[in-house]
Amino acid sequence: MKLVTAIIKPFKVEEVRASLDKIGISGMTMTEVKGFGRQKGHTELYRGAEYTIDFLPKIKIDIAVSDDMVEQVKKAIIEAAGSGKIGDGKIFISPIEEVVRIRTGETNEEAL
């Protein structure tokens, strides 16, 4: 089992969700986060004063999947979230040691 974590632009959330839904992903967790990478940040004017916004709004998506679904999930996210421009985001893939469904006590792949 793997945990796929994707950091994407906020306006791409619905496209990514729809793309994952098409391949049968029924559960995920989305969190509003802020951060920056190569994109850095940008400056804005507010009431005549210029200020720098260092941390940009992003969406973090966590999806627990079986090992055989990782490539499909990765491809679906890249196709839906990618624009070819800086700031499209990143995907992190980590191993999951154990999963437990609280309601039933099911574990691992059955709990996904």
C-alpha positions, 0 to 999 in steps of 0.5 A, spaced: 500 500 500 502 507 498 500 514 500 500 518 494 500 525 496 499 531 491 500 538 492 496 542 486 493 549 484 487 550 487 483 551 481 485 544 478 481 540 484 475 539 480 479 536 474 483 532 479 477 529 483 474 527 476 480 524 473 481 520 480 473 518 480 474 515 473 479 510 475 475 508 481 478 512 486 472 513 491 476 516 497 481 522 498 483 527 503 483 534 501 487 540 505 488 547 503 495 549 504 500 554 503 507 553 500 512 555 495 518 552 491 521 554 484 515 559 483 517 563 489 511 568 490 509 574 487 508 581 489 501 585 490 499 592 491 494 593 497 492 600 498 497 603 494 503 599 498 506 593 495 507 587 499 510 580 497 506 574 498 511 568 499 506 563 501 501 561 495 495 557 496 495 550 494 491 544 495 494 537 498 490 531 496 492 524 500 490 518 497 491 511 500 491 506 494 494 499 493 500 498 490 497 496 483 493 503 483 499 507 484 501 508 477 494 510 474 493 515 480 499 518 478 498 519 471 491 521 472 493 527 477 499 529 472 494 529 466 489 533 470 493 538 474 498 539 469 499 545 465 506 545 463 507 551 467 511 553 473 507 551 480 503 545 477 505 542 483 508 535 486 506 528 487 510 524 493 509 517 494 510 513 501 509 506 503 503 505 508 505 500 514 498 499 516 491 501 515 485 500 519 477 502 518 475 504 525 468 502 524 469 495 522 476 493 524 478 491 517 485 492 516 490 493 510 487 493 503 480 491 505 480 497 509 481 501 503 
